[in-house]
Amino acid sequence: LGSGFIVNAEGIVYTNAHVVENASEIEVTLNDGNTYAADLIGVDKLSDVAVLDIEGGDFPYAELGDSDDILVGEWVIAIGNPFGLFDICDFHAGFCCARKGVWPNGDSSTRRSERLQKFPSV
């Protein structure tokens, strides 16, 4: 189980890579109870992001902002539903504390990146 969000009316979904990492089949259930088979479009393990595609159209979706417009010190939120409970969700609020940084690669090396860092961490 994991959470994610639809980013366009055609059914592109962003979720965490660790959620779909070993999945042989992926299904997306919306809060109206409808379930859709999903195709895995791509994964970035380093940022823990996966992109899915669900069949259909005219889906409600979250409009994304432009990360180039955020300033250090502005409020940011993270919302999720990792346990599949539609009547509750996790909500984390904090502020953007960095726009660039040195991030671990998952081994002993690091790399510079343009990621946003949120405090407190999720």
C-alpha positions in Angstrom: 0.0 0.0 0.0 1.0 3.5 -0.6 -0.3 6.9 -1.7 0.1 9.1 -4.6 -1.7 11.8 -6.7 -2.9 12.2 -10.2 -1.2 15.1 -12.0 -3.3 15.4 -15.2 -6.7 14.5 -16.4 -5.4 11.7 -18.6 -4.4 9.6 -15.5 -0.7 10.2 -14.9 0.0 9.4 -11.2 3.1 10.2 -9.1 3.9 7.8 -6.2 6.9 6.6 -4.3 9.3 4.2 -6.1 9.5 2.0 -3.0 5.8 1.4 -3.1 5.9 -0.2 -6.6 9.5 -1.6 -6.4 8.7 -5.3 -6.4 5.1 -5.2 -7.7 4.1 -7.6 -10.4 0.7 -5.8 -10.8 -0.2 -2.2 -9.8 -3.6 -0.9 -9.0 -4.7 2.6 -8.1 -7.8 3.1 -6.0 -9.3 6.5 -6.0 -11.2 8.0 -3.0 -14.5 7.3 -4.8 -13.7 3.5 -4.6 -13.0 3.0 -8.3 -9.9 0.9 -9.0 -7.8 1.1 -12.1 -4.9 -1.1 -13.4 -1.8 1.0 -13.7 1.3 0.8 -16.0 4.6 1.7 -14.6 6.1 4.5 -16.8 9.3 5.2 -14.9 11.1 5.1 -11.6 13.8 7.2 -10.0 15.1 5.3 -7.0 17.4 8.1 -5.9 14.5 10.5 -5.4 12.0 7.7 -4.6 9.6 8.7 -7.3 7.6 6.5 -9.6 5.3 7.6 -12.5 2.2 5.5 -13.3 -0.4 5.7 -16.0 -4.0 4.6 -15.4 -6.6 4.0 -18.2 -9.4 6.4 -18.5 -9.7 10.1 -18.7 -11.2 13.2 -17.2 -9.7 12.4 -13.8 -9.6 15.0 -11.1 -6.0 16.0 -10.5 -3.6 18.1 -8.4 -2.2 21.1 -10.1 1.5 21.3 -9.5 3.3 24.5 -8.7 6.7 25.6 -10.1 9.5 24.7 -7.8 11.6 27.5 -9.2 9.2 29.9 -7.6 9.5 28.6 -4.0 11.7 30.6 -1.6 13.6 29.3 1.4 11.4 29.9 4.4 8.1 29.4 2.6 5.6 26.9 4.0 5.3 23.5 2.3 3.1 20.5 3.0 3.2 16.8 2.4 -0.1 14.8 2.4 -0.3 11.0 2.1 -2.4 8.0 2.9 0.1 5.2 3.3 -2.3 2.8 5.0 -5.2 2.9 2.6 -7.5 4.5 5.1 -9.7 6.9 3.0 -11.2 8.7 6.1 -7.8 9.8 7.4 -4.4 10.8 6.0 -1.0 11.9 7.1 -0.4 15.7 6.9 3.1 17.2 7.5 3.7 20.9 7.4 7.0 22.6 7.5 9.0 25.1 5.6 11.5 25.0 2.7 14.9 25.1 4.4 17.1 24.6 1.3 16.9 24.7 -2.5 20.2 23.0 -3.3 22.4 20.6 -1.5 24.6 17.6 -1.3 22.5 14.5 -1.2 23.5 10.8 -0.6 23.5 8.5 -3.6 22.5 5.4 -1.6 26.1 4.3 -1.3 29.0 6.1 0.2 29.1 8.8 -2.5 27.1 12.1 -2.7 26.0 14.4 -5.5 24.9 18.0 -5.7 21.2 18.4 -6.6 18.5 21.0 -7.1 16.1 19.3 -4.7 14.0 21.2 -2.3 14.5 20.3 1.4 11.6 20.5 3.8 11.9 20.9 7.5 10.7 19.0 9.5 11.4 15.9 7.4 8.5 13.7 6.4 
